[in-house]
């Protein structure tokens, strides 16, 4: 059974940085981060394959966010730099049991709030 536990959210000023962590237990095909802002649909932010390390980034975060994994710690990170107020959302760690990556993950964490102030 896959379990995901996020940490690292918080309040930061625009232009600042945060790092989200997702502790993973169980076998997965890919791990990713999704976010949902009030009144908006949930969107995929970034994902990383468990097998070959290939990655996906939404256009809105390319060049600012970096996803990485530490296999020894069974943890996936999302480094978020140059944060903007529009990045404010609840961020969820999610896991795919099989392909395709980052479309409809089967497993979800509880979510962590990221708030970027002006």
C-alpha positions as CSV (number, residue, x, y, z in Angstrom):
1,X,0.0,0.0,0.0
2,X,1.3,3.4,-1.0
3,X,1.5,6.1,1.6
4,X,2.5,9.7,1.0
5,X,3.3,12.3,3.7
6,X,4.0,15.9,2.7
7,X,5.8,18.6,4.6
8,X,7.4,22.0,4.0
9,X,4.6,24.3,3.1
10,X,4.2,27.7,4.6
11,X,4.0,31.5,4.0
12,X,6.7,33.2,2.0
13,X,7.0,36.6,0.3
14,X,7.0,36.9,-3.5
15,X,10.4,36.1,-4.9
16,X,11.2,33.7,-2.0
17,X,11.7,30.0,-1.9
18,X,10.2,26.9,-0.3
19,X,11.0,23.2,-0.5
20,X,8.3,20.6,-0.2
21,X,9.1,17.1,0.8
22,X,7.1,13.9,0.2
23,X,8.0,10.8,2.2
24,X,6.9,7.8,0.1
25,X,6.2,4.2,1.3
26,X,5.3,1.5,-1.2
27,X,6.1,0.8,-4.8
28,X,5.3,3.5,-7.3
29,X,5.7,4.2,-11.0
30,X,6.0,8.0,-10.6
31,X,5.7,10.6,-7.9
32,X,4.4,14.1,-8.6
33,X,3.1,17.3,-7.1
34,X,-0.3,18.8,-7.9
35,X,-1.8,22.0,-6.6
36,X,-5.3,23.4,-6.2
37,X,-6.0,27.1,-5.6
38,X,-9.4,28.3,-4.3
39,X,-12.0,28.3,-7.2
40,X,-9.6,26.6,-9.6
41,X,-9.1,23.1,-10.9
42,X,-6.4,21.0,-9.6
43,X,-3.3,21.0,-11.9
44,X,-0.2,18.9,-12.3
45,X,2.9,20.9,-11.3
46,X,5.8,18.4,-11.7
47,X,6.4,14.7,-11.7
48,X,9.3,12.4,-11.7
49,X,9.6,8.8,-12.8
50,X,10.7,6.2,-10.3
51,X,12.5,4.2,-12.9
52,X,14.5,6.5,-15.1
53,X,14.2,9.9,-13.4
54,X,12.4,11.5,-16.3
55,X,10.6,14.6,-15.3
56,X,7.6,16.7,-16.3
57,X,7.0,20.4,-15.5
58,X,3.9,22.6,-16.1
59,X,4.8,25.6,-18.3
60,X,3.9,27.9,-15.4
61,X,6.7,26.6,-13.2
62,X,9.4,25.8,-15.7
63,X,12.7,27.4,-14.8
64,X,11.5,28.1,-11.2
65,X,10.6,24.7,-9.7
66,X,12.8,21.6,-9.6
67,X,11.7,18.1,-8.7
68,X,14.2,15.6,-7.3
69,X,14.2,12.3,-5.4
70,X,16.4,10.8,-2.8
71,X,16.0,7.0,-3.2
72,X,17.9,6.3,0.0
73,X,15.4,8.4,2.0
74,X,12.4,7.4,-0.1
75,X,11.6,11.1,-0.4
76,X,10.7,13.4,-3.3
77,X,11.4,17.1,-3.1
78,X,9.9,20.1,-4.9
79,X,12.3,23.1,-4.7
80,X,10.3,26.2,-5.5
81,X,12.2,29.4,-6.3
82,X,11.1,32.8,-7.5
83,X,7.6,32.2,-6.0
84,X,4.7,34.3,-7.2
85,X,1.4,35.1,-5.5
86,X,-0.3,32.9,-8.2
87,X,1.6,29.9,-6.9
88,X,-0.6,30.1,-3.7
89,X,-2.4,26.8,-3.4
90,X,-2.7,23.6,-1.5
91,X,0.0,21.3,-2.8
92,X,-0.5,17.6,-2.9
93,X,2.0,14.8,-3.4
94,X,0.6,12.1,-5.6
95,X,1.8,8.7,-6.9
96,X,1.1,6.7,-10.1
97,X,1.0,3.0,-9.9
98,X,1.6,2.8,-13.6
99,X,1.9,4.9,-16.8
100,X,1.1,7.5,-17.9
101,X,2.9,9.7,-15.5
102,X,1.3,12.8,-14.0
103,X,-2.2,12.4,-15.4
104,X,-4.5,10.6,-13.0
105,X,-2.5,9.4,-10.0
106,X,-4.1,6.8,-7.8
107,X,-2.6,7.8,-4.4
108,X,-2.6,11.1,-2.7
109,X,-1.1,12.8,0.3
110,X,-3.1,15.0,2.7
111,X,-1.8,18.3,1.2
112,X,0.2,21.2,2.4
113,X,-0.6,24.9,2.1
114,X,1.7,27.2,0.3
115,X,0.9,30.9,0.5
116,X,2.9,33.6,-1.4
117,X,2.3,37.1,-0.3
118,X,2.8,40.3,-2.3
